[in-house]
Structure formats: C-alpha cells, structure tokens
C-alpha cells in the first residue's frame, strides 16, 4: 500500500523519493455543508474538485520568519459521514486530501506541530461556473433572480449551491485567503483524523451531534437568526441547555402555523427586500 503511495508522490518529484524522505498527512479541504457565506458545494462539485486539487500546492505561512513551507496534494477522495446530515438535509460529504512534504531541517518543527494535531483554518481557492439559487433554481452567474442568499423566503433560507468547478488554486493553512479575487475562496476548520474514541470523546461527539441538529432545525425553521450567530451561541451552551433548545425547536416545528398578520408582514418585508435588490 505504501508503494502505491510512493508511486503517486513520485509523479510530482524530479527524482524518485524514498518513503523515509517524505512526511504525509491528511487534510480536509471542503465539504457540502452550507457555510457562513450561505453557500455550499454540491456533491458533484466536490467530486470535480477532487480531480482538480491533485498536484496542487499548499502553503503554511505561519512561520514568523516569513519562510513559507509547502506541501503537495498527491491523493484526494470524497468521503461521507452517514451519521451526519447537512443543514439542508443532504448526506454529509467532504473532500479529504493527502499531502506530502519533503523532510528537511527547516520543516522539522512544522511536522511536529502537524503530528500534534494543530488546528488551523484551511482555506481553498477555486472558481465555479454556476451558482444555483436554492429557492428558484436559477443560475446566479448567468442571470439574476429575486432572492438573496442569507434571507428567508416563506420560511426557507436562501443559499447558493456552487456547481461545476472550473479550476482549483492553492490551498493554505492561513487566516487570510491566498486568492482574493480568484472566484470562490473558502475557509474551513481543519479536522484531524480521530485517533481514539474514549469516554470523553463519545460525550463530545454526542454534544456535537446535538449542536448540528439544533443548527439544522433552526435553519429550516426560517427563524431568521443567522447561522453564525446560532453557532456562536451553541458553543457557549451547557449540554442541558442544548437538550432544552433542541426540544423547543422540535416542538415549534409541529406548531408552526403562521397567523395571517405574520404572513402579510413577511410578504411586505420580502417585497421590500426584492425592491432594494433591484436598485
Ligand atoms: Zn432565486
């Protein structure tokens, strides 16, 4: 199996490298979850990105001396997490990549950090041909529609689905995206592979599940609260409060009959929103 890995790596090297000369690590580049910009990649987009990111260089510019370290992606795959659903109810998928670095004296510390499970923002840059409106299905790249991402229309929040990636640029472990004007630039938290599942981790995993359920329910209920605010609130909640919130949201799902006045108000608001968009 490691021979297979070295074959893949050596496609990108000037001379064939030996296994002990390289350091390999996994990284999650992106997923099909709706992100803080109210955008998400479709599953097909992730599959296309998997092809496009092969051979792409990543940069770690955390070094205070300004010396950038680089790694290259030699393998990618789209993985799924059957236990998890996205905010809009799709099966959760993510693009996992494997990258290598040639071991040198100057990247010893960095390798130790990665081994220690550093958590940094991973940002990827790519361009897409289509941005589909989740409300009406129109492609926002070729024409406009009356909906704006992040707004709620008839109890449904609008988001854009990013389709047909045409190019992938660099990926990096930085806070500032490398390609500001290159189309879509997204940031994700790096998730390092789970090593063991002890008691505490099981509890944490349960709390994470709860938080995801709450996010999904809150999002679907069209309560108008921005996802990032809900997320920030959830981070500070105790497990009991999480349970209570989930119950409250589940209950309101069944008793969600809007009054006429509320509906009329909503309509006026939407018309206003649409008008202001057309200016
Ligand atoms: Zn639309």
Boltz pocket constraint, residues with backbone or C-beta under 6 A from the ligand:
constraints:
  - pocket:
      binder: B
      contacts: [[A, 133], [A, 134], [A, 135], [A, 136], [A, 137], [A, 138], [A, 145], [A, 146], [A, 147]]
      max_distance: 6.0
